Amino acid sequence: MQGSLVRVLALHHHNMGPSVENSILVIGRTGQLARALYNKLDGKAIFLDRTALDLSERERVIQMKLSQYRDVTGVILAAAYTAVDNAEEEREVITAVNANAPAAIAAWCAEANIPLIHISTDYVFSGDQDQPYKCDDPVDPINAYGDSKWRGEKRILESAATAAILRTSWVFDGSGTNFLTTMLRLAKDRPEIKIVADQFGRPTYAGHLAEAAILTLEGLKAGRVQSGIYHVSGGGEVCSWADFAEAIFE
């Protein structure tokens, strides 16, 4: 079942705190989204880094390690293999982390009757379309990374889990390794920076994506949100990477 388009930047009221109660399990700790979730759920969630749960391990090992968290009220899978440039050479690892691990987590959530939020990507599409992609548009992964994320989506949808898949795009914050921080770093050393102007998307602030994940989890638990795929991105007009760079420098 497909979801509707969600625009995260509509959630601009920064004083709103998450109303999800205690014991959310967040898989991931160091990425942009995980850090944003930590800021919003500190004291209300358990965070598992790679030392606690290695997503490259076999599916039954992942499920065995999750068995001690059966009392949590929801799971947010905020970790993934995201080294896009290395994905072609590391297909075995990327398949394990981005496809097999989500399947194992979804199967465990289904068995334990725990709702799941999974973060996916616009890379499941080719990018050749001249208009925004809808949730039910046919996938055509742009590369090995996108293919692995689509396989993870497919296996979650095939599971019996109550799960929402949030596809997002161009995620950034002020401290991680992302387009915004890269532009600021390069601007210190270079008088001119050339940025492509023929690739378009919507930048998505990690803090807004975290709010969307929390609200979607609330909706799943209350029955207001159905299992399926949702597109979650920043609002406003579509922009190019060059447009985004200009906004950063301004």
ChimeraX attribute file (.defattr): number of C-alpha atoms within 10 A of each C-alpha:
attribute: neighborCount
match mode: 1-to-1
recipient: residues
	/A:1	10
	/A:2	15
	/A:3	18
	/A:4	13
	/A:5	16
	/A:6	17
	/A:7	18
	/A:8	23
	/A:9	20
	/A:10	13
	/A:11	15
	/A:12	11
	/A:13	9
	/A:14	9
	/A:15	6
	/A:16	10
	/A:17	11
	/A:18	16
	/A:19	10
	/A:20	18
	/A:21	12
	/A:22	14
	/A:23	18
	/A:24	24
	/A:25	22
	/A:26	22
	/A:27	23
	/A:28	26
	/A:29	19
	/A:30	16
	/A:31	17
	/A:32	25
	/A:33	27
	/A:34	25
	/A:35	22
	/A:36	21
	/A:37	27
	/A:38	20
	/A:39	12
	/A:40	18
	/A:41	24
	/A:42	12
	/A:43	11
	/A:44	15
	/A:45	21
	/A:46	20
	/A:47	23
	/A:48	19
	/A:49	17
	/A:50	13
	/A:51	7
	/A:52	12
	/A:53	17
	/A:54	18
	/A:55	28
	/A:56	21
	/A:57	14
	/A:58	14
	/A:59	19
	/A:60	13
	/A:61	16
	/A:62	20
	/A:63	18
	/A:64	11
	/A:65	12
	/A:66	17
	/A:67	13
	/A:68	9
	/A:69	14
	/A:70	15
	/A:71	12
	/A:72	16
	/A:73	20
	/A:74	26
	/A:75	25
	/A:76	24
	/A:77	23
	/A:78	24
	/A:79	25
	/A:80	22
	/A:81	19
	/A:82	15
	/A:83	11
	/A:84	14
	/A:85	11
	/A:86	13
	/A:87	20
	/A:88	13
	/A:89	10
	/A:90	14
	/A:91	14
	/A:92	12
	/A:93	17
	/A:94	27
	/A:95	21
	/A:96	21
	/A:97	25
	/A:98	26
	/A:99	25
	/A:100	24
	/A:101	28
	/A:102	28
	/A:103	24
	/A:104	24
	/A:105	25
	/A:106	31
	/A:107	20
	/A:108	24
	/A:109	24
	/A:110	18
	/A:111	13
	/A:112	15
	/A:113	16
	/A:114	21
	/A:115	24
	/A:116	29
	/A:117	23
	/A:118	24
	/A:119	24
	/A:120	26
	/A:121	21
	/A:122	23
	/A:123	23
	/A:124	23
	/A:125	19
	/A:126	14
	/A:127	17
	/A:128	9
	/A:129	8
	/A:130	7
	/A:131	9
	/A:132	12
	/A:133	15
	/A:134	14
	/A:135	18
	/A:136	12
	/A:137	9
	/A:138	11
	/A:139	16
	/A:140	15
	/A:141	20
	/A:142	15
	/A:143	16
	/A:144	21
	/A:145	26
	/A:146	24
	/A:147	22
	/A:148	27
	/A:149	27
	/A:150	23
	/A:151	20
	/A:152	27
	/A:153	26
	/A:154	14
	/A:155	18
	/A:156	28
	/A:157	20
	/A:158	12
	/A:159	18
	/A:160	16
	/A:161	22
	/A:162	23
	/A:163	28
	/A:164	29
	/A:165	26
	/A:166	26
	/A:167	22
	/A:168	22
	/A:169	19
	/A:170	19
	/A:171	21
	/A:172	20
	/A:173	18
	/A:174	13
	/A:175	10
	/A:176	15
	/A:177	12
	/A:178	14
	/A:179	19
	/A:180	21
	/A:181	16
	/A:182	12
	/A:183	17
	/A:184	14
	/A:185	11
	/A:186	12
	/A:187	13
	/A:188	8
	/A:189	9
	/A:190	8
	/A:191	7
	/A:192	8
	/A:193	11
	/A:194	7
	/A:195	15
	/A:196	11
	/A:197	13
	/A:198	9
	/A:199	12
	/A:200	19
	/A:201	18
	/A:202	22
	/A:203	23
	/A:204	21
	/A:205	21
	/A:206	24
	/A:207	25
	/A:208	25
	/A:209	28
	/A:210	25
	/A:211	23
	/A:212	22
	/A:213	26
	/A:214	24
	/A:215	16
	/A:216	23
	/A:217	26
	/A:218	20
	/A:219	17
	/A:220	21
	/A:221	18
	/A:222	10
	/A:223	11
	/A:224	10
	/A:225	17
	/A:226	18
	/A:227	22
	/A:228	18
	/A:229	24
	/A:230	23
	/A:231	22
	/A:232	27
	/A:233	28
	/A:234	24
	/A:235	15
	/A:236	11
	/A:237	7
	/A:238	14
	/A:239	16
	/A:240	17
	/A:241	19
	/A:242	17
	/A:243	14
	/A:244	21
	/A:245	21
	/A:246	12
	/A:247	10
	/A:248	13
	/A:249	10
	/A:250	6
